[in-house]
Amino acid sequence: MEISPELFGLLGLAVLMILLFARMWIGFAMALVGFLGFACLSGFEAALKVLATVPYRTLADYNMSVIPLFILMAGIVSSTGISEELYRSANIWVGQFRGA
């Protein structure tokens, strides 16, 4: 008897909820359920190939690489006081307009 992918997805959600209520880390629980579900549907070897490539592709993505730079920029701007100067100058330029 073969289980349909939809029923398998619902079973995966149930297992995920059980793991979360058992106080397992969210990321680890999602990764475990996703890996096991993909392994059952596509085969264990295909799941290992996905496990080998997806983390690198996710972290090497441009959008993920700029997040630390934005955090660094915010720290520098906050500690040097530039943000107060920028706010003051923007208030001088557009402060007299309605909605400023």
C-alpha positions in Angstrom: 0.0 0.0 0.0 1.4 3.3 -1.1 0.8 6.5 0.9 -0.2 9.6 -1.2 2.2 12.6 -1.0 -0.6 14.7 0.5 -1.2 12.2 3.4 2.6 12.0 3.8 2.7 15.8 4.2 0.0 15.8 6.8 1.9 13.0 8.7 5.0 15.1 8.5 3.2 18.1 10.0 1.9 16.0 12.8 5.4 14.7 13.5 6.7 18.2 13.4 4.1 19.4 15.9 5.0 16.4 18.2 8.7 17.3 18.0 8.0 21.0 18.7 5.8 20.2 21.7 8.6 17.9 22.9 10.7 21.1 23.0 13.1 20.2 20.2 14.7 23.2 18.5 12.6 24.5 15.7 15.3 24.4 13.0 16.5 21.0 13.9 12.9 19.6 14.0 12.1 21.1 10.6 15.3 19.8 9.1 14.7 16.3 10.5 11.1 16.1 9.3 12.0 17.5 5.9 15.0 15.2 5.4 13.0 12.1 6.5 10.0 13.1 4.3 12.2 13.7 1.3 14.0 10.4 1.9 10.8 8.4 2.1 9.4 10.0 -1.1 12.5 10.2 -3.3 15.0 7.8 -1.7 17.7 8.1 0.9 20.5 8.8 -1.6 18.6 11.7 -3.2 17.9 13.1 0.3 21.7 13.0 1.1 22.5 14.9 -2.1 20.0 17.6 -1.2 21.4 17.7 2.4 24.9 18.2 0.9 23.9 21.1 -1.4 21.1 23.1 0.1 22.9 24.6 3.2 25.7 25.9 1.0 23.4 27.3 -1.6 21.3 29.0 1.1 24.3 30.6 2.8 26.0 31.6 -0.5 23.0 33.5 -1.7 23.5 37.2 -2.0 20.5 38.1 0.2 21.9 36.0 3.1 25.4 37.4 2.7 24.4 41.1 3.1 22.5 40.6 6.4 25.7 40.7 8.5 26.9 43.8 6.6 23.6 45.6 7.4 24.0 44.6 11.1 27.6 45.9 11.1 26.5 49.1 9.4 23.8 49.7 12.0 26.3 49.1 14.8 28.8 51.6 13.4 26.1 54.2 12.7 24.6 53.8 16.2 27.9 53.9 18.1 29.3 56.9 16.2 26.2 59.1 16.5 25.8 59.5 12.8 22.2 58.5 13.0 21.3 61.5 15.3 23.0 63.8 12.8 21.2 62.3 9.9 17.9 62.6 11.6 18.5 66.2 12.5 19.5 67.2 9.0 16.5 65.3 7.5 14.3 67.2 9.9 15.7 70.5 8.8 15.2 69.7 5.1 11.7 68.2 5.2 10.4 69.1 8.7 8.3 72.0 7.5 6.3 69.8 5.0 3.1 68.2 6.1 3.5 64.6 7.2 7.2 65.0 7.8 
